[in-house]
Amino acid sequence: MKSSTAGVPIAGSAVEQVEQVVGYVSLGYPFGLLASVLFGRHHKAILSSPKPKLFVMGTRDGFTSVSQLKKKLKSAAGRTETHLIEGVKPCSF
């Protein structure tokens, strides 16, 4: 399953609900403070999924810092990978 923008956390909630989904790829997952208020329940859903996950993010993302991303992913279940794109802002990749 792949999505971007606000759809990223919402799609993450569907990962365990749809049997055919075998993995999850996000482009710029919003894990920042405001996003936690808006999408906190969605964060829990994707982080607890045992299915493999790939988080792609620019290092200049305005919604989530690299340190916020790494901190959140420490608690993630299953195989989790990140791919950081140096110097890239949201919606520019």
C-alpha positions in Angstrom: 0.0 0.0 0.0 1.4 3.4 -0.9 0.1 6.9 -0.1 1.3 10.4 0.6 0.3 13.6 2.5 -2.5 13.1 5.1 -3.4 9.9 3.4 -0.2 8.3 4.7 -1.3 7.8 8.3 -4.9 6.9 7.2 -3.6 4.3 4.8 -1.4 2.9 7.6 -4.5 2.2 9.6 -5.8 0.0 6.8 -2.7 -2.2 6.7 -3.9 -4.7 9.3 -7.5 -4.5 8.1 -6.8 -5.6 4.6 -5.5 -9.2 4.3 -4.1 -8.6 0.8 -1.8 -5.9 2.0 1.6 -7.4 2.5 3.7 -4.3 3.3 3.5 -0.5 3.6 5.5 2.3 1.9 5.1 5.9 3.1 6.4 9.1 1.5 6.8 11.7 4.1 4.9 10.2 7.0 3.8 13.1 9.4 5.1 12.1 12.9 5.5 15.7 14.2 3.7 17.2 17.1 0.7 18.6 15.2 0.4 15.4 13.2 0.4 13.4 16.5 -2.6 15.4 17.7 -4.4 14.9 14.4 -3.3 11.3 13.5 -2.2 9.8 16.8 -4.5 6.8 16.5 -3.2 6.1 13.0 0.4 6.2 14.3 -0.4 3.4 16.7 -1.9 1.3 14.0 1.0 1.3 11.6 3.7 1.1 14.4 2.1 -2.0 15.8 1.7 -3.8 12.5 4.1 -6.7 12.1 4.0 -6.2 8.3 7.2 -4.8 6.7 7.3 -1.0 6.4 9.4 1.5 4.4 9.4 5.2 5.4 10.8 7.5 2.8 11.4 11.1 3.9 13.3 14.2 2.9 15.8 15.5 5.5 14.2 18.9 5.3 10.6 17.7 5.9 8.6 20.5 7.5 6.2 18.1 9.3 8.6 15.6 10.8 12.3 15.9 11.7 14.7 13.0 11.1 15.0 12.6 14.9 11.2 12.5 15.3 11.0 9.8 12.6 13.8 7.7 14.2 12.3 8.0 17.7 8.8 6.9 16.5 10.2 3.9 14.6 12.1 2.6 17.6 8.8 1.3 18.9 7.7 -0.2 15.6 6.9 -3.9 15.3 8.1 -6.0 12.4 10.7 -5.1 9.8 11.0 -1.4 9.4 13.3 0.5 7.1 13.9 4.2 6.3 15.2 5.9 3.3 16.2 9.6 3.8 16.7 11.9 0.9 19.2 14.5 1.8 18.0 18.2 1.5 14.6 17.3 0.2 11.4 19.1 1.4 7.9 17.6 1.4 6.2 17.2 -2.0 9.4 17.8 -3.9 10.3 14.2 -4.5 
